[in-house]
């Protein structure tokens, strides 16, 4: 991958993501995430009006999914049409950098119209320079999200007749301070999640209000640049979560403390390595939920052997912890991933990724032991016709082997799309 400019910033974002939680080894539900349009050097100039810069986009795709429910017993293949209009508005004042993004995802299934869904998202975030060495990070997000029916989200009802819909809201305020080689950021985040009732297969309504929750997060991030080759980083976070109290359901309220410490070493100008250790301890108000401390050891490496090629790889060992979404508690997990980025030409970009997850854990609801091996292979192509139009081609293959056959499945997803930007 070419060094410099927006591409280095993009690579930095990829490395920074997932520092608290490594990515799970399972594919996205359609639409697949294609290569970022910003990877190409030619970008549309947008429309400038006053102190604002406007960008509009329209994405259209056709998807074929071989197993829309990620199931072994109920294998249904379908063709899906995707339409996503979007709008981005940015300020031009360097002291008040704000960006507003909005998008609407509409998915229409050919054979299974009950799976049709429309997601809406709006995001406003920005940075205010208070002093030369101090900045404020502020932001709010709102989204209406539809969770497709799948065994990968194990806390949702299995007999739901439609995707589960919920509203997500988030707001945060952070203070970033820079002093010599130290960058310190303190952030307070408030989240809210509200679930709607869903219709069951027999026509009755399923109440999902027990999933409604509010949480507040207080985080402290510190980066110490000892030299141009050595960076020390530390992340601390406290999360207080309160669920709606509904009769007949276990109360999930908890307080969780997390800390992550690590080092990033630039071994050569082309090779970078990162090691981190994450420790988390969650205390539930209900004593029946016994959560072992969470420990994650992770190692990441990136290598740029040529101007057009970038290779990344990661390995992590994960112990303990609780996940309601995955119905898992304790145990151990091994994760490995790799990514290859190749700029074939100035207009054609290729990306290949591999993810592996071995999980040996217990079910939170039944207590039964569960052993699963999940592999995910994904390949993507992005071709820039011109700065206003891009073509995308994506393929994903996912396979899970487990000690219980009901948890096994195979899935393939083909996706082709076109993006118009102005």
Phi, psi and omega in degrees: 000142183292138178272157178094158173065209184296338183289322175295320178297320179296317179296322178297322178295321180295319181291325182286330182293146175078018181288331176273324182224118175298151182295142177283147181273072170209150186286157171288149170286154180304143003279145176294152177279116181276176176298140183298132179299333181291354180292336181275146183289329181272118181239145177296143184286336183080184180244122180261129178220112184066230179263019183238151177238126186251137172229134177240152180214156176217119181247133177228137184214157172239129186236140169241123183243122184281344184205082191293340181259003184048053188233153174269323185274329185239074183273116180230123175262147183204158174256136187233135173257134184239136175224128183222098170277149181213156179220134177232131179234128182234148175273157182253352180287121182294339180273343180226083183266106179236145178224129176249127179234138176219148179206159179224117179256120177241122180243128182236119182269142183281310184267328184243076183297342178295342180271358179304141180207155177228121179249139179235138181221142174220139188215126175233120180216153182193175181230130178245123179277110181277311176224181182298327183245015181225137179223150174254129173256122180230154179185155174220146176223150174217138182210145170248112191244136175250121179270113179297148180293124184194150177286355182282340174251094193275355179266000179264153183296137181284338183260021177291138182269347182221165172301146179277129184252137175211155178259136179239134177227144181208145176215144181213157177218126182227150177242121179252127180239137180239125179220111184054246183259013183248131173241120183239133181228125176247126186228139173242126183234137176240128181238150176220137181224122182237127182257143176264155174297152180233148180281138178271173181294334179269005176096348179281168180262138177254121181279122181246020183293342178292347177270349178299138181205157172232143175214155176234135182237133174239119185233150177230122180241134181226129176239129179239111180270097182287326177202180179290350179254340191234125178231127173257138179224151181216137179228127174236141181210140174240130183235123174249121184239132179234123178263158174294133181276106180244132179301139178092356181237145178291133178287127185258007184305140183202165170233128184236136177245130181230144173218140179224130179226144182194181181222141175241126185239127173268094186296313172224171176302342183252349184235128179231137178235150180218133175233138180215155176232127181246134176230129179225141179227123183245129180248119180264147178290332178268122185290343182291341177266107182256106184257123173288149176303146181263127179231129181228121173254124183226148179225130179232148178215145176225144184219132177245086185291337178211175183296336186250001185235137175222132182238134177230147178212151180214153178215138181214145172242129189236127181234143173072200178086169180228137174226114177287324180300320183262002180053051183228149177213140176064206177076198181213151182222144176240128182236139175219141180211157178210150180215136177239124174248130183221118176272095184296311173223181179297334183255342186246126184232139182235142177219134176233136181227152176222134177227138178228137177225123171250121183239128174232096190215183179243151176285132180291327184275322184252338183083357181288146177288146184223128177238125183222143172235120183239129175240138179229124176243137181215139177227140183221144174234141175227126181237126181265108175294312173201183185294347182257350187216134179224148177248144182229145175222124184228145176220135178225137175232129182230138179220137177231128172250139185213164177285344172248123185300330183297338180269358181272150175193165171231147183208136174233141179226125173250138181215132173230135185212166178227138181237127174249129181231148182228000000 
